[in-house]
Amino acid sequence: MAAIFPVSSQEKYEKTKPSAKSITLRISKFNPGKDHAPTFLEFPVSYEKWTTVLDAILEVKNYHDHSIGVRYSCRQAMCGSCGMIINGKPKLACFTKISELNSNVVTVEPMNNFPLIRDLVVGFERMFSTHKRIKPYIVREDSEISSGTKEFLQSPEDVEKYIQFAGCIKCGLCNSACPTMATDSTFIGPQALAQAYRYIADNRDQGKDKRLRIIDERHGIWGCHFAGSCSQVCPKGVDPAMGIQLLRGYLLGYRK
Amino acid sequence: MMSSIMRESHIMKIHYLTALIAVALVIVHIMVRVMQGFSDSLLFDNVIANYQFIPYAIVLEAILILISVHGFNGLRVILLEVKQGRVYENAVTYGCLAAMIVLIAYGSRTIIMASMGMV
């Protein structure tokens, strides 16, 4: 092989040879059933420019401490499983490169505002139940099968009204960053509110009044203080804070 | 429960509207005070004279009502965010409502008595 492709093999070696760069990965360890307080375990991890925080955690899990609890699946920011606090900010571990953190120490903790199951794993039951409560589907009497056209046509302008909100992967980072969720345990949360807007803004949907009634309650949409942190942390570019303000427009009567 | 009587959006409409009108009336109030001079404003006879000028007494009464409604609803919203629970939430809601009514009643009594020359 070396004789056939001497130059490219050398180039390949140069590109893939391990770098000397390394960081200290601090992982929060806490089992609410056994431990009294969270502790941090520290591991030296070498990294390349493409190494993600999830890669580093899995390396530690594979070679140093297999008891570390972490939830992950797709590794490409699609499943929304690996949300955690990385150096103080809610991020997806699979979507955060160590080289972009510009820090010699990377600290990973479980997401705020969620019940802790173990280590980096939190419970999503509340978020999924509030998501379900706002009816995250098209509500209407007829269906595409019974319609004469066999499909509900939408113009690009119609789609533009809600498409960014359809990008939500239910990772929970917005709820983790929300200051209202930190104090109000019954607040519906930016994830569910953004999804309420996503379906209300969809011109195929007829469930606007039902959804507005659901969110127009004591711990509903009015709990939002417009801190905007939900929009800052969303890895998919969804802007829940804007969705919430647009929803308020419907409730205050300046938006139909 | 208060929220079963009025939808939260109706309460918040009142909240925003009272703030907007109060800002306009407080501007009028400050302008009147500036015209008179701040030190003179606090003289007893001037205070009584202010209350006896009916249009200005109406402005003061309106400010009292608007700021009480806005302020106590704001306090209710803050307290509801601090802690949750049916008993606590009802106590906060009705407590704020009662405090608002008491403050408006006491303030109105003062304005009416002063404007009628009873002090």
Chai-1 contact restraints between the chains, C-beta under 6 A:
chainA,res_idxA,chainB,res_idxB,connection_type,confidence,min_distance_angstrom,max_distance_angstrom,comment,restraint_id
A,T183,B,E81,contact,1.0,0.0,6.0,A-B,restraint_1
A,D184,B,E81,contact,1.0,0.0,6.0,A-B,restraint_2
A,S185,B,Q84,contact,1.0,0.0,6.0,A-B,restraint_3
A,T186,B,Q84,contact,1.0,0.0,6.0,A-B,restraint_4
A,D216,B,R7,contact,1.0,0.0,6.0,A-B,restraint_5
A,D216,B,E8,contact,1.0,0.0,6.0,A-B,restraint_6
A,D216,B,S9,contact,1.0,0.0,6.0,A-B,restraint_7
A,E217,B,E8,contact,1.0,0.0,6.0,A-B,restraint_8
A,R218,B,S3,contact,1.0,0.0,6.0,A-B,restraint_9
A,R218,B,E8,contact,1.0,0.0,6.0,A-B,restraint_10
A,W222,B,E8,contact,1.0,0.0,6.0,A-B,restraint_11
A,W222,B,M12,contact,1.0,0.0,6.0,A-B,restraint_12
A,L251,B,S9,contact,1.0,0.0,6.0,A-B,restraint_13
